[in-house]
C-alpha cells in the first residue's frame, strides 16, 4: 500500500534500498514496518473489503529507541521498538529515499518476496501524511470521517487523481504528487 525506496520503478533492484512500509501479504495479513538490519514490523489478520490502516514510525530521541505502530479500522493493533536505526531515519542507505509509492512497492527479500514489484489489487480512497504522532483519539476521529488537521502535511483523496496527466493533487498546501505509472 505504501513504500519508499532509493531507485525508481521499474528498476529490478531499486538502488539497493527499499521498504514496503505498509502492505497486505499473500497470507491475508496487514504488515507495517521498516528495515532495521532485519525486517522489523507488526502485523494483524485482515479480511477482504474496505479498511482504514494507519502506520506510524517515530523515535524517542535522535539516537532511538525507534517505534512503529499499526492501527486498523480505528483500533490500535500494537507497536514494536528497536534500538537499530531503521531506513526511514537514515539506516542502511542514509536519507536517500526519493521514490515513494502508493499502491506498489518492491519486495525482494521480504516475506513472500518475489524479487519484483507487488501492486495492490484494490482501490485506495485516502492517504494523509502528518508530521507528528497521532493519538488513538486522532486515529478514531479519522476513521469516523473527520479530518484531523493538526500536523497535517498533505492529504490525497481518491477523487484527487487526474488520469489525463497522471497527477494527484493534495488538498493541503496545493502539493502535486508525481506522475503515477500503471
Buried (B, 14 or more C-beta within 10 A) or exposed (E): BBBBBBBEBEBEBBBEBBBBBBBBBEEEBBBBBBBBEEBBBBBBEBEEEEBBBBBBBBBEEEEBEBBBBBBBBBBEBEBBBBEBBBBBBEBBBEEBBEBBBBBBBBBBEBBEEEEEBBEBEEEBEEBBBBEEEBEEEBBBBBBEEEEBEEEBEBBBBEEBBEEEEEBBBBBBEEBEBEEBEE
